[in-house]
Amino acid sequence: MRRIDDISSLDVLVILPHRRPFVLIDRLVSYDYDTTEITVEYTVPKEGVFLEGGRFTAEGLMENVAQACAARVGFYNWLHEIPVRPGVVGAVKGMEVMLLPEIGQKLLTHIIPKAEALGLLMAEAKIMTESGSHVAKCTVKVAV
């Protein structure tokens, strides 16, 4: 199994099936090798599909969660030298958006796995601003 001391140095394109300009993760922030929890960072850009009135939309937040889940699965697979595979969000439960981030705001998305079996991941997702404000949360089921 591979290990990496500074996961923020790993190019996210190595672990994601997505390609620019449709990548909503800038870098990996942390990964817990025991729980497989992951935190990713994304700065709301000046231009993009998920912007409206100078703010990141709820749809953009959901796609950020989906890509954070993909990053968690992709990083785990990278560690075990398994090729990147596309996945699909099967269900979202209890999506709550507390605020729509402004252009330039840095977001931290935390994925906390709750159960995983037969290629299905159920996880809790939380998005916060860099300053600690709660942005959104939900439970997500992803098939890979």
Summary of the structure (lengths in Angstrom):
residues: 144
radius of gyration: 14.2
end to end distance: 20.3
largest distance: 45.3
contacts: 441
relative contact order: 0.21
helix: 19%
strand: 40%
